[in-house]
Amino acid sequence: MIIYSRDPEADRAFLRDTLGFHHVDAGHGWLIFGLPPAEVAVHPTDGEPAHELFLMCDDVAATVAELSAKGVEFTIPVTAERWGLRTALRLPGGGELGLYEPSHPVAI
C-alpha cells in the first residue's frame, strides 16, 4: 500500500508516533511501516473502481477515545453499518483512513 500525501513527513510521524506502527528506514528517511493483519473485500461498482483503507479494531469507542486523547481528528461520527461500526480519521497530510469494529466474522 502507498499513501500519497501533501505532507509525507507529518503522515510518517503520525503512523510512527501516534499509531505506533513498527517501521524501518529504507534510506533517506523513507519509512516503511509494518501493518496489523489485514483483510480484503471486493465490492461491486457501477462507477470508476476505487480503493479504501480501513483499520480494524476490537472496540471502536475505546480506540476513538485513545486516539482523540492523542489529538487525532475524526472526520465522521461513529456510525452503525450492517457490517460494523465505522468512523474515519484525518491524516496530518489531509488524507483519511477508515476505522471500524466489524460485526461480521473476521478472516484473521
PASEBA-1860 file (N, C-alpha, C; in nm, 3 decimals):
! residues 108
1> MIIYSRDP> 0.085/-0.116/0.000/0.000/0.000/0.000/0.089/0.123/0.000 ~ 0.051/0.222/-0.073/0.119/0.351/-0.074/0.014/0.458/-0.046 ~ 0.046/0.547/0.046/-0.039/0.662/0.072/0.030/0.782/0.009 ~ -0.037/0.849/-0.082/0.015/0.972/-0.139/-0.032/1.088/-0.051 ~ 0.059/1.177/-0.017/0.030/1.278/0.084/0.085/1.413/0.044 ~ 0.016/1.519/0.087/0.067/1.656/0.069/0.174/1.687/0.174 ~ 0.178/1.608/0.283/0.276/1.629/0.389/0.326/1.492/0.437 ~ 0.409/1.427/0.357/0.452/1.291/0.391/0.527/1.281/0.523
9> EADRAFLR> 0.606/1.382/0.559/0.677/1.376/0.687/0.579/1.371/0.804 ~ 0.475/1.453/0.799/0.375/1.453/0.906/0.299/1.321/0.910 ~ 0.265/1.266/0.795/0.193/1.139/0.793/0.281/1.025/0.841 ~ 0.410/1.028/0.806/0.503/0.926/0.856/0.513/0.934/1.009 ~ 0.525/1.056/1.061/0.532/1.075/1.206/0.404/1.026/1.273 ~ 0.290/1.052/1.211/0.161/1.007/1.265/0.157/0.855/1.274 ~ 0.194/0.788/1.165/0.193/0.641/1.165/0.292/0.585/1.267 ~ 0.408/0.649/1.279/0.511/0.603/1.371/0.476/0.635/1.516
17> DTLGFHHV> 0.446/0.762/1.543/0.434/0.808/1.681/0.293/0.795/1.739 ~ 0.192/0.827/1.660/0.055/0.825/1.711/-0.005/0.685/1.704 ~ 0.008/0.620/1.589/-0.047/0.485/1.576/0.050/0.378/1.625 ~ 0.177/0.412/1.637/0.275/0.319/1.693/0.313/0.204/1.600 ~ 0.302/0.224/1.470/0.336/0.117/1.376/0.488/0.098/1.371 ~ 0.531/-0.027/1.380/0.672/-0.061/1.366/0.717/-0.020/1.226 ~ 0.843/0.024/1.216/0.891/0.071/1.086/1.039/0.044/1.069 ~ 1.083/0.053/0.946/1.225/0.050/0.911/1.250/0.171/0.822
25> DAGHGWLI> 1.373/0.218/0.824/1.413/0.328/0.736/1.475/0.265/0.613 ~ 1.410/0.283/0.498/1.459/0.226/0.373/1.570/0.312/0.313 ~ 1.606/0.419/0.381/1.710/0.509/0.336/1.658/0.648/0.313 ~ 1.734/0.748/0.355/1.700/0.889/0.332/1.568/0.928/0.396 ~ 1.532/0.864/0.510/1.409/0.899/0.580/1.282/0.837/0.526 ~ 1.294/0.750/0.427/1.177/0.683/0.372/1.140/0.568/0.465 ~ 1.039/0.590/0.548/0.997/0.489/0.645/0.899/0.393/0.580 ~ 0.920/0.265/0.604/0.830/0.159/0.559/0.769/0.100/0.685
33> FGLPPAEV> 0.636/0.092/0.690/0.565/0.052/0.810/0.509/-0.089/0.799 ~ 0.522/-0.164/0.907/0.452/-0.290/0.919/0.309/-0.260/0.961 ~ 0.216/-0.327/0.900/0.075/-0.306/0.934/0.021/-0.425/1.012 ~ -0.086/-0.401/1.087/-0.151/-0.513/1.155/-0.206/-0.611/1.050 ~ -0.242/-0.732/1.093/-0.305/-0.824/0.998/-0.421/-0.755/0.928 ~ -0.448/-0.796/0.805/-0.548/-0.726/0.725/-0.639/-0.824/0.653 ~ -0.751/-0.771/0.608/-0.845/-0.845/0.524/-0.868/-0.762/0.398 ~ -0.916/-0.825/0.295/-0.955/-0.752/0.174/-1.093/-0.802/0.131
41> AVHPTDGE> -1.176/-0.709/0.089/-1.309/-0.743/0.036/-1.320/-0.678/-0.102 ~ -1.394/-0.740/-0.189/-1.416/-0.686/-0.323/-1.565/-0.656/-0.337 ~ -1.596/-0.531/-0.363/-1.736/-0.487/-0.374/-1.767/-0.449/-0.518 ~ -1.888/-0.472/-0.563/-1.924/-0.431/-0.699/-1.941/-0.280/-0.708 ~ -1.920/-0.226/-0.827/-1.943/-0.085/-0.852/-1.988/-0.064/-0.995 ~ -2.074/0.033/-1.015/-2.112/0.074/-1.150/-2.027/0.193/-1.193 ~ -1.958/0.255/-1.097/-1.874/0.371/-1.127/-1.730/0.329/-1.149 ~ -1.641/0.427/-1.139/-1.499/0.400/-1.154/-1.451/0.316/-1.036
49> PAHELFLM> -1.367/0.216/-1.061/-1.311/0.139/-0.950/-1.232/0.230/-0.856 ~ -1.243/0.204/-0.727/-1.173/0.283/-0.625/-1.129/0.189/-0.514 ~ -1.043/0.240/-0.428/-0.994/0.163/-0.315/-1.007/0.247/-0.189 ~ -1.036/0.181/-0.078/-1.041/0.247/0.051/-0.959/0.164/0.149 ~ -0.900/0.231/0.247/-0.827/0.161/0.351/-0.897/0.185/0.483 ~ -0.931/0.076/0.551/-0.989/0.082/0.684/-0.899/0.006/0.779 ~ -0.867/0.067/0.892/-0.803/-0.004/1.000/-0.913/-0.071/1.081 ~ -0.888/-0.190/1.131/-0.988/-0.266/1.205/-0.949/-0.268/1.352
57> CDDVAATV> -1.047/-0.261/1.441/-1.021/-0.265/1.585/-1.129/-0.349/1.654 ~ -1.100/-0.387/1.777/-1.195/-0.467/1.855/-1.301/-0.383/1.925 ~ -1.268/-0.257/1.953/-1.358/-0.169/2.028/-1.342/-0.027/1.974 ~ -1.429/0.011/1.882/-1.413/0.141/1.816/-1.426/0.257/1.915 ~ -1.514/0.247/2.013/-1.530/0.357/2.110/-1.401/0.377/2.189 ~ -1.341/0.269/2.235/-1.215/0.280/2.311/-1.102/0.332/2.222 ~ -1.097/0.286/2.098/-0.991/0.329/2.006/-1.007/0.477/1.973 ~ -1.130/0.523/1.949/-1.155/0.664/1.923/-1.114/0.747/2.045
65> AELSAKGV> -1.148/0.702/2.164/-1.111/0.776/2.285/-0.959/0.783/2.300 ~ -0.891/0.672/2.278/-0.745/0.668/2.290/-0.678/0.761/2.189 ~ -0.722/0.754/2.063/-0.662/0.837/1.960/-0.701/0.984/1.975 ~ -0.822/1.012/2.019/-0.864/1.151/2.042/-0.778/1.215/2.151 ~ -0.743/1.137/2.254/-0.656/1.188/2.360/-0.517/1.223/2.308 ~ -0.479/1.164/2.194/-0.351/1.194/2.130/-0.364/1.306/2.027 ~ -0.484/1.365/2.018/-0.504/1.476/1.926/-0.551/1.438/1.787 ~ -0.589/1.312/1.767/-0.635/1.269/1.635/-0.774/1.327/1.608
73> EFTIPVTA> -0.792/1.381/1.487/-0.921/1.435/1.445/-1.000/1.326/1.372 ~ -1.125/1.308/1.411/-1.215/1.215/1.342/-1.308/1.295/1.253 ~ -1.322/1.251/1.129/-1.395/1.330/1.030/-1.542/1.297/1.022 ~ -1.581/1.182/1.074/-1.724/1.146/1.080/-1.750/1.079/1.215 ~ -1.870/1.092/1.268/-1.900/1.025/1.394/-1.907/0.873/1.372 ~ -1.894/0.800/1.480/-1.909/0.654/1.471/-2.051/0.626/1.423 ~ -2.061/0.547/1.319/-2.188/0.517/1.254/-2.207/0.366/1.247 ~ -2.326/0.320/1.278/-2.358/0.178/1.268/-2.393/0.144/1.125
81> ERWGLRTA> -2.319/0.050/1.069/-2.347/-0.005/0.936/-2.389/-0.151/0.957 ~ -2.441/-0.215/0.856/-2.480/-0.355/0.875/-2.360/-0.445/0.897 ~ -2.239/-0.399/0.861/-2.118/-0.478/0.874/-2.032/-0.439/0.993 ~ -2.073/-0.335/1.067/-1.998/-0.296/1.187/-2.011/-0.149/1.217 ~ -1.932/-0.103/1.312/-1.928/0.037/1.350/-1.809/0.102/1.280 ~ -1.833/0.217/1.217/-1.725/0.280/1.140/-1.712/0.427/1.171 ~ -1.592/0.476/1.148/-1.561/0.618/1.154/-1.443/0.641/1.060 ~ -1.390/0.760/1.058/-1.271/0.790/0.977/-1.188/0.893/1.051
89> LRLPGGGE> -1.057/0.881/1.035/-0.967/0.976/1.099/-0.887/1.051/0.994 ~ -0.850/1.174/1.030/-0.776/1.262/0.939/-0.627/1.239/0.958 ~ -0.556/1.220/0.847/-0.411/1.217/0.850/-0.359/1.361/0.847 ~ -0.243/1.387/0.905/-0.191/1.524/0.904/-0.174/1.581/0.763 ~ -0.147/1.496/0.663/-0.130/1.541/0.526/-0.260/1.566/0.453 ~ -0.374/1.549/0.521/-0.503/1.579/0.462/-0.585/1.459/0.421 ~ -0.524/1.341/0.412/-0.597/1.221/0.374/-0.680/1.167/0.489 ~ -0.752/1.060/0.463/-0.835/0.995/0.564/-0.807/0.846/0.566
97> LGLYEPSH> -0.820/0.787/0.683/-0.820/0.642/0.700/-0.949/0.603/0.768 ~ -1.014/0.500/0.717/-1.132/0.449/0.784/-1.090/0.367/0.906 ~ -1.178/0.357/1.002/-1.157/0.275/1.121/-1.289/0.207/1.150 ~ -1.284/0.075/1.171/-1.411/0.008/1.201/-1.394/-0.110/1.294 ~ -1.504/-0.137/1.364/-1.519/-0.253/1.451/-1.615/-0.347/1.379 ~ -1.566/-0.459/1.327/-1.654/-0.546/1.249/-1.760/-0.615/1.334 ~ -1.876/-0.635/1.274/-1.979/-0.717/1.337/-1.991/-0.851/1.266 ~ -1.912/-0.869/1.161/-1.912/-0.992/1.082/-1.796/-1.081/1.127
105> PVAI> -1.799/-1.209/1.094/-1.682/-1.293/1.124/-1.561/-1.238/1.049 ~ -1.445/-1.245/1.114/-1.324/-1.192/1.050/-1.238/-1.308/0.999 ~ -1.159/-1.280/0.897/-1.077/-1.383/0.833/-0.942/-1.401/0.900 ~ -0.907/-1.314/0.994/-0.776/-1.323/1.059/-0.788/-1.373/1.200
END
